[in-house]
Amino acid sequence: MVNRAERPAESRALPFGRTAVCCLALSLIPACAYLPFTGNDETQASDTTTIPVTIEGLPRDLESGARDAVEIRAGAPTSLLDVRRRATQAAGALEEYLASEGYFTAIVSPDLVEDMDTRPRLDVDLGDRFTIASVALSGVDDLPADVSNQIDAVTDELGIGTWAVTEDIETLEKQLVSQLRNFGYAFAESEGIDALASRADKTLELTYKLVPGPRVKLGELVVPDSLKTKDSAINILRNWQSGDYYAPEKMETLRTRVRGTNLFDGIGVNIHKTADSDGLHPVELQLSEGKRRSVGAGVSVSTSDGVGTTASWERRNLTGIGDTLGVDAQIATRTSELTLSYERPNIGRYGRDFSAETGVRAEETDAYDLQGASVSASLSQPFNEQFTLSAGTTLDATRSTDYELRAQGEDDYVEQVTLSFPLGATYNTVKAPLDPQAGNRVSLGVEPGISFGDGEASYTRITSSASTYRKISDRLVAAVRAEAGTFLGDEGVPVDRKFFAGGGGSVRGFEYQSLSPTDSDGNIIGGDAMFAASLELRWRKSERWGYVAFVDSGYAADSIDEAFGEMRTSFGLGVRFYPGFGPVRFDIATPLDRRDGEDPVQIYVSIGQSF
C-alpha cells in the first residue's frame, strides 16, 4: 500500500480523489476500462460487443496507451443509462492511465449521450505533466558501506527531473528490493512508496520504505526424511560453504542442480527465517520424488538413410545415489544395435560423472559391412557451468569388410580388436538441447588408438564441432553448425574409424555416405578428413507448428583442403510439430548442383532439431 500526502500549495487544494491520483497510484492500473478508442460501428465478437468511442484532446504519443486503457468487451448496452454509465467509467479509466504517465491533474469529461445510437465522446484536459523532484530511501541507514553504495547507484537510475511515470517508479522499487537480496538480505521487502505531490511545482518527492531484514548467512542443507534417495546424493548438490551470504543465484543454481538429477517432480527451496546457534540460516529442500522407471520409443524415416525404430528403458536412482541403468535398442535399415549403459553422477564432487556401456551393433552401408561388440568407460569433470573435460577407454571388437578390400580381391572379413582412449572437451551454454533457442556449443574430441588382429595399425582421430543459436525475433531463430574431422595414422584400422559425408546426419539432400571418396570402380571408401556446415532459419509460427529453411554443405576426402574444394551444397525446407517434449521434424532437401544419377529430393522424418 502506498501512503500519500500532499504538499500545501498557493493554489487551491486538490479534491480528495484527485489528491490520490496526484500522489501516485503505485499499483497496477485496474482493468476498469470499458470503451475502445477507435471504431465506427459496434463489433460483434462471439457473444460480446465492443462499443466505439471518440476521445478529444490527446497528443498522438498517448493514443495507443489510451486505446488499451479504455477497451473492454461486454454485452450490448441495455439502455441509454447503461451507455452513460459506461462512458463515465471509461473516463475514470482514462484518467488512471494519464496519471500513470505523469498527468496527475488530467480531467476526462464524458459528453452527455442523448440516445443509444450516438457514439460517446471523452473530452480530455491534460493539464501539466509532473516530474520527479527527489528520491529518498528509508530503513537503510544501517547498511554496510558497500551495500549502501550499490543501493544509491540503483536509486540514481530514476533521474531527478524525469517524468513521473508510474511504471518507472514501480520498477525502481523492485530493483531496490532485488539489489538488497543480491547482497544477502534474503527477506528484504518494501512497505510501499510515500509520494509527496506539489501542484504548484508540478513535482513529486518519493520515499521508498525499505525493510532489509537480517543479512543472511547460509548454513546446512536440510533434506526431507523418508526419501528413497540417500542424503549424501542430495547434499553433494549444495553450492555454498557455511557462512556464505545468501544470493538468489545460489538458490536458483541449487534448484537447477536438483532438477538436473531427474529424480524429483516437485522442488522447493525454503530459507529458515530463524538462525541457528551459530547465526546461520538452514536451507530446507522440499522434494517430491518422481517415477523411477521410464520407457521410450521413436521412429525415423529418410529416403537416403532408410527407416529406423528405437526403444529405450531406464531405471533411475538404482541404488539411491542418483545412478541410472539404461537399455537402448535400435533397428534400422543401415544400423542395428543394442546397448546397456550405467551412469553414476557426482563422484566425490558435483559434476564428476562416471559412465560405462557395453553393446553390440551391425552396420550395412554402401561403403562397408560391420559387426561389432564393445565395452567402454569414461569420467567427465566440469570446471564451471559451461566447460567440461572427459577421458575414457574403449575396447571394440569388429568384423568388417569394405569395398576397397573387395576391389583388391580380398573378400574375407577382417577381424580386429581396437583399444582407444577418447579425450573430449565441451563448452556448452545451450539450455534446451532438443530445441535450442540461444547459446553456443563447441566440442573437441581426440581419440588415439591401436588395432590388432588381422590388421595392425595405430591412429589418432580428431573431431570438432561448433554450433551457435541466436534469436532474431521472438519467433525467429538462426542456427549455424560446422563440423570437421581428421584422421592421422595407419590405414589398416576398422573402416568405421574413417570419415563419410552425406545423408541426414551431415548433408541433407544427398544419399547416405555419397559425399565420400570412391575407388577406381566407383565404390565408396572412407576419407581421412571431413568438413560439413549447416545454416537454419527456424520460424515458430504457433505453439504447435514451426517452419525451417536450411542450407547444408559438406564433403569427406583425403585431406581438409580437398574436402573444402569438393564441397557440395543443398537447400531445403522443413516443418516442425511441437507435441510438448521437443519438435518432430519433417525435412525435404535438394542438391543445388545436382549431377547425373542423383535423386532430385531427399526426405527426412525424425524427432528433435537437426542440430
Protein Blocks (a to p, Z undefined) as FASTA:
>chain_A
ZZddddddfbdcddfklmmmmnopabddddfbfbdfbdjbdcdehjaccdddddehiafk
lmmmmmmmmgccddddfbfklmmmmmmmmmmmmmmmmmmnopambccdddddfbfkbccd
ddddebjadddfbdcdehilmgcfklmmmmmmmmmmmcghiacdfklmmmmmmmmmmmmm
mnopamgccebjcddddfklopacddddddebjadddddddddehiabdfklmmmmpccd
ehiacdfklmmmmmmmmmmnopafbdcddddfbdcfkopacdddddddddfbdcdddddd
dfklopcdddddddehklonopacdddddddfkbccdddddddehehiahiacddddddd
ddddfkbccddddddddddddfbfkbccdddddddddddddfklmmnopabccddddddd
dddddddfbfblmlcfbdcdddddddddddedjbccddddddddddddddfblmbccddd
ddddddeddfkbcfklpcceedjklmghiaehklccddfkopacddfbdcdddddddddf
blmbccddddddddddfbfklmmmmpccdddddddddehnaccdddddddfbbcehiafb
dcdddedjfZZ
